[in-house]
Amino acid sequence: MFKPKQYLVHFSLFILTLLTTTLAGGEWVYGKSIMTSGDSALTWEYFFKSMAFSIPFIGILLVHELGHFFTSLYHKVRCTLPFFIPAWLGFIGAPSIGTFGAIIQMRGLVNSRKKFFDIGIAGPLAGFVVALGVLIYGFTHLPEADYIYQVHPEYADPNFEGYGEDVLDFELGKNLLFWGMGELLADPERLPEMSEVIHFPFLFAGYLALFFTALNLLPIGQLDGGHVIFGLFPKKNALISLVAFTLFLAYAGLGIISPSQPLGELMIRIPLYVGFLYICYTKSDLSNPTKLTLALSLAAGQYAFVFFRPDWEGYQGWLFFGFLLGRVMGLKHPEVTGTKPMDWKRKALGWIAILIFILCFSPQPFVFK
């Protein structure tokens, strides 16, 4: 049973996160902020309009976490209610989406692969279904093409050639599902460019939901995708997790060190980067010499790859998440005593989850130019 104080904590964090995502929505969708004055100030009118972003976005995250929560209750595994994490950075002038997501904490023993699988997959599947609904509505109810002039009246100026250096030049990266839904459902004359999706609240909320879904379904460690792989491949899940994590780092850090950089700069970058990669393998079962060998090999491979393909770059924004996975969360999935194979229905759901990951994953989800 939950105590009244616990309900108050969870409810307060939920309301605060709804507030911070609404403030972030005002900044992204309408270019309005409570930290400014004049025409760019966030009035009550635009605050409530911004809830067209925050409510579906937070709603999808809530459904995701409730999927974990109710499945845990079904399997009689003790857990907390969802903890929402507010994170609005507008007060320092930095872009943010108003939250770092939400989590539930498992406080009971999970003693079977089936329970790990069910609890892990329930959240992404539940959130994904709601995200699909939000995106279907967003793509089929696009405003008129001249809507963008309400946010950017300067676009109507025939002499407009682009923003100044003090304006954030930003666009969302494509994933297969978002791109495909736009092609199939949207009116081509109203379909926004990826640099303008942020001004369409339902599309932006749905895109972020797909981003978080893909992030959770990475087949690594104790992420939801790690639980799925643990259920599907009980004897190979540790190897799959390690390989997936290594490939993740290999792509993320592509271009950190390259032959085009001055020798003096490389003398500083290489040891720092190899040290970072070594730290990222801290919570693996590898020996220290193996970790160092892997870090050196990974850095050397990236350097050689860039030598032959200097136009290819990774997405360095993934490196921080890689650090969290390898240093904080760990790459190893907890073992269980039960080894009973899963039924075909669960296996089918597992492969559906893998397909959802492929459809939702964007190699470069947020591109700052």
C-alpha positions as CSV (number, residue, x, y, z in Angstrom):
1,M,0.0,0.0,0.0
2,F,1.2,3.5,-0.8
3,K,1.2,6.1,1.9
4,P,-0.4,9.5,1.4
5,K,3.0,11.2,1.5
6,Q,4.1,9.0,-1.4
7,Y,1.0,9.9,-3.5
8,L,1.8,13.6,-2.8
9,V,5.4,13.3,-4.0
10,H,4.4,11.5,-7.2
11,F,1.5,13.8,-7.9
12,S,3.6,16.9,-7.3
13,L,6.3,15.8,-9.6
14,F,3.7,15.0,-12.3
15,I,2.2,18.4,-12.0
16,L,5.6,20.1,-12.0
17,T,6.6,18.2,-15.1
18,L,3.4,19.1,-16.8
19,L,4.2,22.7,-16.0
20,T,7.8,22.6,-17.2
21,T,6.9,20.8,-20.5
22,T,4.2,23.4,-21.1
23,L,6.8,26.1,-20.7
24,A,9.2,24.2,-23.0
25,G,6.3,23.8,-25.5
26,G,5.7,27.5,-25.5
27,E,9.4,28.0,-26.4
28,W,9.5,25.4,-29.1
29,V,6.1,25.6,-30.7
30,Y,5.4,29.4,-30.5
31,G,8.7,31.0,-29.7
32,K,7.3,32.4,-26.4
33,S,9.0,32.3,-23.1
34,I,8.3,33.6,-19.6
35,M,11.9,34.9,-19.5
36,T,11.3,37.4,-22.2
37,S,9.0,40.4,-22.6
38,G,7.1,42.1,-25.5
39,D,5.9,40.0,-28.4
40,S,8.0,37.0,-27.4
41,A,6.6,36.8,-23.9
42,L,4.6,33.7,-22.9
43,T,1.1,35.0,-22.1
44,W,-1.7,32.9,-20.5
45,E,-3.2,32.5,-23.9
46,Y,-0.1,30.8,-25.3
47,F,0.5,28.9,-22.1
48,F,-2.8,27.1,-22.5
49,K,-2.1,26.7,-26.3
50,S,1.2,25.0,-25.4
51,M,-0.6,22.3,-23.5
52,A,-1.4,20.9,-27.0
53,F,2.2,19.7,-26.8
54,S,2.7,19.0,-23.1
55,I,-0.5,17.0,-22.5
56,P,0.0,14.4,-25.3
57,F,3.7,14.2,-24.6
58,I,3.4,13.7,-20.8
59,G,0.3,11.5,-21.5
60,I,2.4,9.1,-23.6
61,L,5.2,9.0,-21.0
62,L,2.6,8.3,-18.3
63,V,1.0,5.4,-20.3
64,H,4.5,4.0,-20.9
65,E,5.3,3.9,-17.1
66,L,1.8,2.7,-16.2
67,G,2.4,-0.2,-18.6
68,H,5.4,-1.2,-16.4
69,F,3.5,-0.5,-13.2
70,F,0.4,-2.5,-13.9
71,T,2.4,-5.4,-15.3
72,S,4.5,-5.4,-12.1
73,L,1.3,-5.5,-10.1
74,Y,0.0,-8.4,-12.2
75,H,3.2,-10.4,-11.5
76,K,3.1,-9.4,-7.8
77,V,6.4,-7.5,-8.0
78,R,6.5,-4.5,-5.7
79,C,7.3,-1.2,-7.4
80,T,6.8,2.5,-7.0
81,L,4.4,4.8,-8.8
82,P,6.0,6.7,-11.7
83,F,8.5,9.4,-10.8
84,F,8.4,12.2,-13.4
85,I,11.6,14.2,-13.7
86,P,11.0,17.9,-14.5
87,A,13.9,19.6,-16.4
88,W,13.2,23.1,-17.8
89,L,16.3,25.1,-18.7
90,G,14.7,28.2,-20.1
91,F,15.8,30.2,-17.1
92,I,19.4,30.0,-18.4
93,G,18.4,30.4,-22.0
94,A,19.1,26.8,-22.9
95,P,16.8,24.6,-25.0
96,S,15.0,21.7,-23.2
97,I,11.9,19.6,-23.6
98,G,10.9,20.2,-20.0
99,T,11.6,16.7,-18.6
100,F,14.2,13.9,-18.5
101,G,11.4,11.4,-18.7
102,A,9.9,9.2,-16.0
103,I,10.8,6.1,-14.1
104,I,9.4,3.5,-11.7
105,Q,11.6,1.7,-9.2
106,M,11.4,-2.0,-8.8
107,R,11.4,-2.9,-5.1
108,G,10.5,-6.6,-5.3
109,L,12.4,-9.6,-6.6
110,V,12.0,-10.5,-10.2
111,N,12.7,-14.2,-10.3
112,S,11.9,-15.3,-13.9
113,R,12.7,-14.3,-17.5
114,K,9.0,-14.2,-18.2
115,K,8.4,-11.5,-15.6
116,F,11.4,-9.4,-16.7
117,F,10.2,-9.7,-20.3
118,D,6.6,-8.8,-19.5
119,I,7.4,-5.8,-17.3
120,G,10.1,-4.6,-19.7
121,I,8.0,-4.8,-22.9
122,A,4.7,-3.5,-21.5
123,G,5.9,0.1,-21.2
124,P,7.2,0.6,-24.7
125,L,4.3,-1.2,-26.3
126,A,1.7,0.8,-24.4
127,G,3.4,4.1,-25.0
128,F,3.9,3.3,-28.7
129,V,0.2,2.6,-29.3
130,V,-0.7,6.0,-27.8
131,A,2.1,7.7,-29.7
132,L,0.8,6.3,-33.0
133,G,-2.6,7.7,-32.2
134,V,-1.1,11.2,-31.5
135,L,0.9,11.1,-34.7
136,I,-2.1,9.9,-36.8
137,Y,-4.1,12.8,-35.4
138,G,-1.2,15.2,-36.0
139,F,-0.6,14.2,-39.6
140,T,-4.3,14.1,-40.5
141,H,-5.1,17.5,-38.9
142,L,-2.3,19.7,-40.1
143,P,-3.2,23.4,-40.2
144,E,-3.2,25.4,-43.4
145,A,0.2,25.9,-45.0
146,D,0.3,29.6,-44.0
147,Y,0.1,28.6,-40.3
148,I,3.9,28.8,-40.1
149,Y,3.7,32.6,-40.8
150,Q,2.0,32.9,-37.4
151,V,5.1,31.6,-35.7
152,H,7.6,33.1,-38.2
153,P,6.1,36.1,-39.9
154,E,9.5,36.9,-41.3
155,Y,9.0,33.9,-43.7
156,A,6.5,36.0,-45.6
157,D,9.2,38.6,-46.4
158,P,10.5,37.8,-49.9
159,N,13.9,39.2,-48.9
160,F,14.2,36.8,-45.9
161,E,17.4,34.8,-46.3
162,G,17.7,33.1,-42.9
163,Y,18.3,33.7,-39.2
164,G,21.1,35.5,-37.6
165,E,23.9,33.9,-35.6
166,D,22.0,34.5,-32.3
167,V,19.1,32.2,-33.3
168,L,19.1,28.5,-32.8
169,D,19.4,26.6,-36.1
170,F,17.9,23.3,-35.4
171,E,16.0,20.4,-36.9
172,L,14.7,17.0,-36.0
173,G,16.3,13.9,-37.6
174,K,14.1,11.5,-39.5
175,N,13.2,8.0,-38.5
176,L,11.4,5.4,-40.7
177,L,8.1,5.6,-38.9
178,F,7.8,9.3,-38.7
179,W,8.8,9.7,-42.3
180,G,6.5,7.0,-43.5
181,M,3.5,8.3,-41.7
182,G,4.1,11.7,-43.1
183,E,4.3,10.3,-46.6
184,L,1.1,8.2,-46.2
185,L,-1.2,10.4,-44.1
186,A,-0.3,14.0,-44.5
187,D,-1.3,16.5,-47.2
188,P,1.9,17.2,-49.0
189,E,1.2,20.9,-49.2
190,R,0.8,21.1,-45.5
191,L,3.5,18.7,-44.4
192,P,6.2,20.7,-42.5
193,E,10.0,20.3,-43.0
194,M,11.8,18.6,-40.2
195,S,13.2,22.0,-39.2
196,E,9.6,23.2,-38.6
197,V,8.0,20.1,-36.9
198,I,8.8,21.7,-33.5
199,H,6.0,24.2,-34.3
200,F,3.4,21.5,-34.7
201,P,2.6,20.4,-31.1
202,F,1.1,16.9,-31.8
203,L,3.8,16.0,-34.3
204,F,6.5,17.3,-32.0
205,A,5.1,15.4,-29.0
206,G,4.7,12.2,-31.1
207,Y,8.3,12.5,-32.4
208,L,9.7,12.8,-28.9
209,A,7.6,9.8,-27.9
210,L,9.2,7.8,-30.7
211,F,12.6,9.0,-29.6
212,F,12.1,7.8,-26.0
213,T,10.6,4.6,-27.2
214,A,13.7,3.8,-29.3
215,L,16.0,4.9,-26.4
216,N,14.2,2.5,-24.0
217,L,14.3,-0.4,-26.6
218,L,18.1,-0.3,-27.1
219,P,19.1,-4.0,-26.6
220,I,21.5,-3.1,-23.8
221,G,21.7,-4.0,-20.1
222,Q,18.6,-3.3,-18.0
223,L,16.9,-1.0,-20.5
224,D,13.5,-2.3,-21.7
225,G,15.1,-3.6,-24.8
226,G,17.6,-5.4,-22.6
227,H,14.7,-7.2,-20.9
228,V,13.3,-8.1,-24.3
229,I,16.7,-9.6,-25.5
230,F,17.1,-11.4,-22.1
231,G,13.8,-13.1,-22.8
232,L,14.4,-13.9,-26.4
233,F,18.1,-15.0,-26.2
234,P,18.8,-16.1,-22.6
235,K,22.2,-17.6,-23.4
236,K,23.4,-14.9,-25.7
237,N,21.9,-11.7,-24.1
238,A,25.2,-10.7,-22.5
239,L,27.1,-10.9,-25.8
240,I,24.3,-9.1,-27.6
241,S,24.3,-6.3,-25.0
242,L,28.1,-5.9,-25.2
243,V,28.1,-5.9,-29.0
244,A,25.1,-3.5,-29.3
245,F,26.8,-1.1,-26.8
246,T,30.1,-1.2,-28.6
247,L,28.4,-0.5,-32.0
248,F,26.5,2.4,-30.3
249,L,29.7,3.9,-29.0
250,A,31.4,3.3,-32.4
251,Y,28.8,5.3,-34.2
252,A,28.4,8.0,-31.5
253,G,32.1,8.9,-31.4
254,L,32.8,8.8,-35.1
255,G,34.8,12.0,-35.9
256,I,35.9,12.7,-32.3
257,I,39.4,12.0,-33.5
258,S,40.4,12.3,-37.2
259,P,43.4,12.7,-39.4
260,S,42.3,16.2,-40.3
261,Q,43.0,17.4,-36.8
262,P,46.4,19.0,-35.9
263,L,48.9,16.7,-34.3
264,G,49.0,18.8,-31.1
265,E,45.3,18.6,-30.7
266,L,45.3,14.8,-31.4
267,M,47.9,14.4,-28.6
268,I,45.3,15.7,-26.2
269,R,42.2,14.3,-27.7
270,I,43.3,10.6,-28.1
271,P,44.2,9.9,-24.5
272,L,41.1,11.7,-23.2
273,Y,38.8,9.9,-25.6
274,V,40.4,6.5,-24.9
275,G,40.0,7.1,-21.2
276,F,36.4,8.0,-21.7
277,L,35.7,4.8,-23.7
278,Y,37.5,2.8,-20.9
279,I,35.2,4.3,-18.3
280,C,32.2,3.5,-20.4
281,Y,33.0,-0.2,-20.0
282,T,33.3,0.1,-16.2
283,K,30.2,-2.0,-15.3
284,S,30.9,-4.8,-17.7
285,D,32.3,-8.2,-16.8
286,L,35.4,-7.6,-18.9
287,S,38.9,-7.6,-17.3
288,N,40.7,-4.3,-17.1
289,P,43.2,-5.3,-19.9
290,T,40.3,-6.3,-22.1
291,K,38.5,-3.0,-21.4
292,L,41.6,-1.0,-22.3
293,T,42.2,-3.1,-25.5
294,L,38.6,-2.6,-26.5
295,A,38.8,1.2,-25.9
296,L,42.0,1.4,-27.9
297,S,40.7,-0.7,-30.7
298,L,37.5,1.3,-30.9
299,A,39.3,4.6,-31.1
300,A,41.8,3.2,-33.7
301,G,38.9,1.8,-35.8
302,Q,37.0,5.1,-35.7
303,Y,40.2,7.0,-36.7
304,A,40.8,4.7,-39.6
305,F,37.2,4.8,-40.7
306,V,37.3,8.6,-40.8
307,F,40.5,8.5,-42.8
308,F,38.8,6.7,-45.6
309,R,35.4,8.4,-45.2
310,P,36.0,11.9,-43.8
311,D,32.5,13.0,-44.8
312,W,30.9,10.5,-42.3
313,E,30.3,11.7,-38.8
314,G,28.6,10.1,-35.8
315,Y,26.2,11.7,-33.4
316,Q,28.2,12.9,-30.4
317,G,25.0,13.6,-28.5
318,W,24.8,9.8,-27.9
319,L,28.1,9.7,-25.9
320,F,26.6,11.0,-22.7
321,F,23.9,8.4,-22.8
322,G,26.6,5.8,-23.6
323,F,28.4,7.0,-20.5
324,L,25.3,6.6,-18.3
325,L,24.7,3.1,-19.7
326,G,28.2,1.9,-19.2
327,R,29.2,3.7,-16.0
328,V,26.0,4.1,-14.1
329,M,23.4,1.6,-15.3
330,G,25.7,-1.2,-16.4
331,L,25.7,-3.6,-19.4
332,K,24.8,-6.8,-17.6
333,H,21.2,-8.0,-17.1
334,P,20.4,-9.6,-13.7
335,E,20.3,-13.4,-13.8
336,V,17.3,-15.4,-12.7
337,T,16.8,-19.0,-11.5
338,G,14.0,-19.9,-13.8
339,T,15.0,-21.2,-17.3
340,K,11.6,-22.1,-18.7
341,P,11.3,-21.1,-22.4
342,M,8.8,-18.4,-23.3
343,D,5.7,-19.2,-25.2
344,W,5.3,-18.2,-28.9
345,K,3.1,-15.2,-28.1
346,R,5.8,-13.6,-26.0
347,K,8.4,-14.4,-28.6
348,A,6.2,-12.7,-31.3
349,L,5.8,-9.6,-29.1
350,G,9.6,-9.6,-28.6
351,W,10.2,-9.4,-32.3
352,I,7.5,-6.8,-32.7
353,A,9.4,-4.7,-30.1
354,I,12.6,-5.1,-32.1
355,L,10.8,-4.0,-35.2
356,I,9.4,-0.9,-33.3
357,F,12.9,-0.1,-32.3
358,I,14.1,-0.2,-35.9
359,L,11.2,2.0,-37.0
360,C,11.5,4.6,-34.2
361,F,15.3,4.9,-34.0
362,S,16.9,8.0,-35.5
363,P,20.7,8.0,-35.8
364,Q,20.7,11.8,-35.4
365,P,17.5,12.7,-33.5
366,F,18.3,16.4,-32.8
367,V,20.6,18.2,-35.3
368,F,22.0,21.6,-34.3
369,K,23.6,23.3,-37.3
